[in-house]
Amino acid sequence: MNARRNSLWTLLLAVLVLQVFPQSSGPSYYRSSVHNANRVKTVFGNWGVIGQPVDTRPRGAWIYSSNGYLGDVSILVAAEVKAGNKKFKTVIGTPVARPASIHDYAPDGISRWTFMPVDGYFNPLNQSIAMSDDKNTWPTQWPDKMGDAVDPGWQGSWNGYFGKRVSANQESFYVMDDNNDQRFNFAEFNPDSIAFKPDSTNLTRSGLGLEVKVRGLQWTQFLAQDNIFFLYEIENKSTTNYDRVAFGMLVGTLVGVTGTQFFTEADDDWSFYNVDENITYTGDIPGMQNPFWQGPVGLVGYAFLESPGNPYDGIDNDGDGQVDEADEMVYYTLKGLHVDGQGYSITLNNGLGQLGTIANKGYYPNPYFKNLYDPFCIETPAFTIEVGEYNNAAGVVTQIMVNGVATNVFDAQALGLGFHTVMATFDAGTPTTNLVINGQLVGGTDAQAQADPGCQQKITKVIQIVNTPTVVVCNDLVHVSLDADCVEDITPDEVLEGTYACFDDYSVVLTYPFGTNSYNPPNRVDATHIGKTLNYTLVHATSGNMCWGQIKVEDKLAPTLNCPEDITIACSESTEVSHTGNVGIQDCSTTTTQVDDEVQDNGECGNPRQVITRTFFVTDKWGNQAACTQTITVIPFDLDDVVFPADITVNCETAYLNDAATEPSNTGQPSINGAPIGNGTLCSASIGYTDVVLNICNGSYEIYRTWLVANTCLAPSATNPVSYVQRIR
């Protein structure tokens, strides 16, 4: 892939057949705009000219708006026409403002025999051409889309080359026709008394019946950032066939122009046509007269991508060493511009009813500098230049250069004041493309193609290191409200008044009150400084100048709460916060917590037994409050959930010295989820036990404790109450 960095203009001609509703045309529909989506900036008019109207706007400018490279660029369409037994040749141009002895004026000296803009393709309340990035320039409806059965007129949508979707970073669109060129439509206007009518179905149509749809396209992608493309779709709307038609470009070179100021620059331009590359270059003889010019003078290139194909293209299409021979006509070489992520689709027909389709789509890598956000200061610390890729494509950065020197470190002190050029090369390796042949995926998927774009991509950015003002103005009092991390570094931007291009030449020095935390460098505050006023000094490093003021540190942020999860507990379990969960609190200051319970009691036999809505109100020292809510559900008593105490052995000496050693509080009680179901719980249960003591030997015995547990909400039955025998030795 080759990128010509000095090429500004590429014009693409495509011929399509579309249905368009007749619209009036003429100078009353003149509109103009500026294309400025990338490094090329130019005014253009919807009467078919680029670089005009002549006003203060940029005229084919590159990088800087004052660096103009052209006076005008416009199209020419020529045709040979048979009119009865007569034949004439005509050339249709555009109403360009340029020095010439002859212009295409009608006999009245006012009307122009040229292409003129067609009404309906712009907002009549706006003086701009329709631009994709400005909806205010669009018409209410697009005349050529009124035949859309699904969305007539495409109201509110862009009328783009790729449909409603905007693919380019900026696209313009207008329509013009030759209906105003009446030179050969009326006998009195030409010496051969020809009265040619191009359209037998519409005798009011003049000219040749040609309509031209014009689109300007700009991309910011690296390989296209120095180019602008204009696409001309020329359609014969008449009923007359023209066997011989030619398309051309008229260029007025004017390297060095700035708006309406020419500085006699047109006299020293030179041009050269490169046959191999099919590009015309224009440059300027050294000695730029324009006092507003910035930087070196480049070249402007004009390239024409022709359509339809040319059998005499000078290319050895079949690779036999010969050019444009007869048998080569069975071979076709398709030349086109690769548009990132758009690709192409081709249908081939061999004339025997056999069709073949080929579609392919690829991507360029889209690298960018991750940390070159200028302007920088002399005191900006040296840092490593980082390169990323917008689509996270795999690849490596093979080279980084600063001012032509290989280095990955940006050192402002070493570089000094002024502009510095940083260039990086991103190598994405061998590409994967989304190749589909006859509907079958042969290459990678679209996602794979985007993740593995291949190719090397260079990116360049001009970085400025600026001299910062020595006059500094400080705010008397700055209020600093800490966020959730309770720490803030006070920056020069936060204390200085006014606008400063860069802040790295300045530093903030705080004076810390006794009993609070201190830091090095002394520009950080934390929770220990809340409610206190600190003195600060701002220092300009390169001059030593300073100013000062005060900072009051405050806590205005409500506490951040982590409420306990909603919970379901048994009727035997405690509903206290210590059991159901307490609120987690994050705050820079001390807090107090208030717990408010709203209890829905459904009665002893209700289901659920209770629902408690518990709200935690947390207030910090400075009155900032937050609240959160937990729901506690208490399920009713169920005999199936009861867990009876296990058998247990008690030491004889313990039992001898302690009569309560065999009490249920020490040997175990019926429970649910580990919580006893005895008196004082929310369980609808009645509990009792009987002991039978069996002596074993002197001082040793065992107890057979029979537990009875009943559900008081159920009638007595074979399963209510339930019994269990516990053995205590």
Stockholm file with secondary structure:
# STOCKHOLM 1.0

chainA/1-729         MNARRNSLWTLLLAVLVLQVFPQSSGPSYYRSSVHNANRVKTVFGNWGVIGQPVDTRPRGAWIYSSNGYLGDVSILVAAEVKAGNKKFKTVIGTPVARPASIHDYAPDGISRWTFMPVDGYFNPLNQSIAMSDDKNTWPTQWPDKMGDAVDPGWQGSWNGYFGKRVSANQESFYVMDDNNDQRFNFAEFNPDSIAFKPDSTNLTRSGLGLEVKVRGLQWTQFLAQDNIFFLYEIENKSTTNYDRVAFGMLVGTLVGVTGTQFFTEADDDWSFYNVDENITYTGDIPGMQNPFWQGPVGLVGYAFLESPGNPYDGIDNDGDGQVDEADEMVYYTLKGLHVDGQGYSITLNNGLGQLGTIANKGYYPNPYFKNLYDPFCIETPAFTIEVGEYNNAAGVVTQIMVNGVATNVFDAQALGLGFHTVMATFDAGTPTTNLVINGQLVGGTDAQAQADPGCQQKITKVIQIVNTPTVVVCNDLVHVSLDADCVEDITPDEVLEGTYACFDDYSVVLTYPFGTNSYNPPNRVDATHIGKTLNYTLVHATSGNMCWGQIKVEDKLAPTLNCPEDITIACSESTEVSHTGNVGIQDCSTTTTQVDDEVQDNGECGNPRQVITRTFFVTDKWGNQAACTQTITVIPFDLDDVVFPADITVNCETAYLNDAATEPSNTGQPSINGAPIGNGTLCSASIGYTDVVLNICNGSYEIYRTWLVANTCLAPSATNPVSYVQRIR
#=GR chainA/1-729 SS CCCCTTCCEEEEEECCCCCCCCCCBSGGGCCEEEECSSSEEEEEETTTEESCSCSSSCSSEESSTTCEEEEEEEEEEEEEEEETTEEEEEEECCCCCCCCSCCCBCTTSSSBSSCEEBTTSSCTTCSSCEETTBGGGSCSSCGGGTTCSSSGGGTTSCCBTTBTSCCSSEEEEEEEESTTCCTTTSGGGSTTCCCCCSCTTCTTCCTTCEEEEEEEEECCSGGGTTCEEEEEEEEECSSCCCSEEEEEEEEEEEEEEBTTBCTTGGGGEEEEEETTTTEEEEEECSCCCCTTCCSCCCCEEEEEECSSCCTTSSCCTTSSSCSSCGGGGGCCCCCCCCCTTTCEEEEEECSSSCEEEEEECCCCCCEEESSCCSCEETTSCCEECCEEETTCCCCEEEEEEETTEECSEECHHHHCSEEEEEEEEEECCSCCCCCEETTEECSCCHHHHHHCCCSEEEEEEEEEEECCCSCCCBCSEEEEECCTTCEEECCHHHHBCSCCSCCTTEEEEEECCTTSCCCSSSCEEEGGGTTCEEEEEEEETTTCCEEEEEEEEECCSCCEEECCCCEEECTTSCCSHHHHCCCEEECSSCEEEEEEEEEEECCTTCSSSEEEEEEEEEEETTSCEEEEEEEEEECCCCGGGCBCCCCBCCCHHHHHHCGGGGSHHHHCCCEETTEECSTTSSCCEEEEEEEEEEEEETTEEEEEEEEEEEETTSCCBTTBSEEEEEEEC
#=GC SS_cons         CCCCTTCCEEEEEECCCCCCCCCCBSGGGCCEEEECSSSEEEEEETTTEESCSCSSSCSSEESSTTCEEEEEEEEEEEEEEEETTEEEEEEECCCCCCCCSCCCBCTTSSSBSSCEEBTTSSCTTCSSCEETTBGGGSCSSCGGGTTCSSSGGGTTSCCBTTBTSCCSSEEEEEEEESTTCCTTTSGGGSTTCCCCCSCTTCTTCCTTCEEEEEEEEECCSGGGTTCEEEEEEEEECSSCCCSEEEEEEEEEEEEEEBTTBCTTGGGGEEEEEETTTTEEEEEECSCCCCTTCCSCCCCEEEEEECSSCCTTSSCCTTSSSCSSCGGGGGCCCCCCCCCTTTCEEEEEECSSSCEEEEEECCCCCCEEESSCCSCEETTSCCEECCEEETTCCCCEEEEEEETTEECSEECHHHHCSEEEEEEEEEECCSCCCCCEETTEECSCCHHHHHHCCCSEEEEEEEEEEECCCSCCCBCSEEEEECCTTCEEECCHHHHBCSCCSCCTTEEEEEECCTTSCCCSSSCEEEGGGTTCEEEEEEEETTTCCEEEEEEEEECCSCCEEECCCCEEECTTSCCSHHHHCCCEEECSSCEEEEEEEEEEECCTTCSSSEEEEEEEEEEETTSCEEEEEEEEEECCCCGGGCBCCCCBCCCHHHHHHCGGGGSHHHHCCCEETTEECSTTSSCCEEEEEEEEEEEEETTEEEEEEEEEEEETTSCCBTTBSEEEEEEEC
//
